[in-house]
Amino acid sequence: MTRLFGVLVGIGILLMASFTFQDSAIGWKDGHSDIGFWWAVITGLLTIAGVATIIGTWIHTQQTED
């Protein structure tokens, strides 16, 4: 159950990253390079956080041999 929750949180973070990527693309397209750039930075950070959440959950919920 813990693994499922962690993966779902990671997917939620990646979903937020996809929304910020769309905002970044709109900013670049409309000629607002500052908005496009900073939304791209936020997208990168959210992507790193989402992937790290999924990988960290997977690693820390493995069965241990005691």
Backbone as CSV, one residue per row, in Angstrom:
resi,resn,N_x,N_y,N_z,CA_x,CA_y,CA_z,C_x,C_y,C_z
1,MET,0.820,-1.187,0.000,0.000,0.000,0.000,0.871,1.260,0.000
2,THR,1.960,1.228,0.735,2.867,2.369,0.780,3.476,2.628,-0.594
3,ARG,3.842,1.563,-1.283,4.429,1.710,-2.615,3.417,2.339,-3.575
4,LEU,2.181,1.906,-3.525,1.146,2.455,-4.393,0.947,3.940,-4.119
5,PHE,0.887,4.320,-2.855,0.717,5.725,-2.499,1.883,6.570,-3.005
6,GLY,3.097,6.098,-2.821,4.275,6.838,-3.273,4.319,7.012,-4.780
7,VAL,3.968,5.962,-5.504,3.964,6.049,-6.964,2.865,6.998,-7.429
8,LEU,1.703,6.948,-6.799,0.614,7.862,-7.162,0.991,9.317,-6.897
9,VAL,1.683,9.580,-5.813,2.156,10.942,-5.540,3.142,11.378,-6.621
10,GLY,4.048,10.492,-6.997,4.999,10.801,-8.057,4.313,11.090,-9.379
11,ILE,3.290,10.317,-9.701,2.537,10.549,-10.930,1.804,11.885,-10.849
12,GLY,1.282,12.223,-9.677,0.625,13.517,-9.494,1.585,14.677,-9.715
13,ILE,2.795,14.537,-9.222,3.803,15.583,-9.424,4.162,15.695,-10.906
14,LEU,4.284,14.561,-11.590,4.571,14.596,-13.023,3.405,15.199,-13.809
15,LEU,2.194,14.993,-13.337,1.033,15.617,-13.975,1.100,17.138,-13.834
16,MET,1.480,17.609,-12.640,1.663,19.058,-12.463,2.765,19.581,-13.377
17,ALA,3.819,18.789,-13.566,4.896,19.197,-14.460,4.395,19.337,-15.890
18,SER,3.482,18.480,-16.297,2.954,18.596,-17.664,2.136,19.876,-17.824
19,PHE,1.408,20.271,-16.780,0.655,21.525,-16.844,1.592,22.736,-16.907
20,THR,2.663,22.700,-16.136,3.598,23.829,-16.169,4.344,23.870,-17.501
21,PHE,4.574,22.721,-18.112,5.201,22.705,-19.435,4.296,23.376,-20.461
22,GLN,3.001,23.117,-20.366,2.050,23.764,-21.269,2.065,25.276,-21.080
23,ASP,2.118,25.739,-19.826,2.200,27.180,-19.560,3.484,27.764,-20.132
24,SER,4.569,27.032,-20.017,5.840,27.493,-20.563,5.757,27.628,-22.079
25,ALA,5.198,26.621,-22.728,5.083,26.655,-24.185,4.204,27.823,-24.638
26,ILE,3.132,28.088,-23.920,2.258,29.219,-24.257,3.012,30.534,-24.082
27,GLY,3.785,30.641,-23.018,4.573,31.848,-22.788,5.567,32.101,-23.906
28,TRP,6.288,31.059,-24.327,7.249,31.204,-25.419,6.532,31.577,-26.718
29,LYS,5.400,30.916,-26.975,4.675,31.141,-28.221,4.142,32.574,-28.307
30,ASP,3.704,33.118,-27.179,3.137,34.466,-27.166,4.202,35.561,-27.073
31,GLY,5.472,35.179,-27.074,6.546,36.158,-27.054,6.951,36.629,-25.670
32,HIS,6.497,35.926,-24.639,6.868,36.264,-23.263,7.973,35.314,-22.808
33,SER,9.193,35.645,-23.204,10.301,34.726,-22.940,10.572,34.560,-21.449
34,ASP,10.313,35.598,-20.645,10.534,35.469,-19.210,9.565,34.467,-18.596
35,ILE,8.307,34.519,-18.984,7.322,33.567,-18.471,7.651,32.162,-18.959
36,GLY,7.977,32.047,-20.248,8.333,30.742,-20.797,9.529,30.138,-20.097
37,PHE,10.545,30.974,-19.838,11.753,30.478,-19.191,11.479,29.995,-17.772
38,TRP,10.808,30.807,-16.961,10.614,30.436,-15.561,9.653,29.264,-15.405
39,TRP,8.651,29.156,-16.276,7.802,27.970,-16.226,8.586,26.739,-16.654
40,ALA,9.543,26.902,-17.566,10.389,25.774,-17.958,11.280,25.334,-16.793
41,VAL,11.783,26.300,-16.028,12.592,25.962,-14.846,11.742,25.184,-13.836
42,ILE,10.533,25.661,-13.592,9.630,24.987,-12.656,9.290,23.589,-13.167
43,THR,9.080,23.468,-14.477,8.805,22.155,-15.073,9.959,21.196,-14.821
44,GLY,11.186,21.677,-15.015,12.350,20.825,-14.778,12.439,20.361,-13.333
45,LEU,12.203,21.272,-12.409,12.265,20.905,-10.992,11.165,19.927,-10.611
46,LEU,9.954,20.146,-11.116,8.861,19.217,-10.827,9.115,17.846,-11.438
47,THR,9.704,17.818,-12.621,10.015,16.536,-13.256,11.036,15.762,-12.435
48,ILE,12.066,16.457,-11.984,13.068,15.813,-11.125,12.423,15.293,-9.851
49,ALA,11.559,16.096,-9.240,10.897,15.687,-7.998,9.983,14.484,-8.221
50,GLY,9.237,14.479,-9.321,8.342,13.358,-9.594,9.080,12.060,-9.833
51,VAL,10.125,12.122,-10.632,10.915,10.913,-10.911,11.613,10.436,-9.633
52,ALA,12.143,11.369,-8.857,12.810,10.992,-7.602,11.819,10.366,-6.622
53,THR,10.593,10.852,-6.603,9.575,10.278,-5.720,9.270,8.835,-6.108
54,ILE,9.114,8.602,-7.388,8.800,7.243,-7.843,9.977,6.303,-7.585
55,ILE,11.181,6.714,-7.941,12.357,5.859,-7.735,12.619,5.650,-6.249
56,GLY,12.517,6.716,-5.467,12.738,6.591,-4.025,11.726,5.688,-3.359
57,THR,10.477,5.788,-3.777,9.450,4.897,-3.235,9.762,3.458,-3.571
58,TRP,10.147,3.236,-4.820,10.449,1.868,-5.241,11.616,1.288,-4.442
59,ILE,12.662,2.080,-4.262,13.845,1.604,-3.536,13.536,1.346,-2.065
60,HIS,12.817,2.265,-1.431,12.624,2.182,0.015,11.463,1.289,0.434
61,THR,10.756,0.720,-0.514,9.698,-0.218,-0.145,10.018,-1.639,-0.568
62,GLN,11.275,-1.901,-0.913,11.695,-3.263,-1.253,11.738,-4.104,0.010
63,GLN,11.472,-5.381,-0.155,11.548,-6.318,0.972,12.995,-6.486,1.389
64,THR,13.249,-6.487,2.670,14.608,-6.693,3.169,14.717,-8.121,3.731
65,GLU,15.919,-8.633,3.649,16.176,-9.969,4.178,16.806,-9.825,5.558
66,ASP,15.978,-10.008,6.580,16.480,-9.910,7.965,16.664,-11.272,8.566
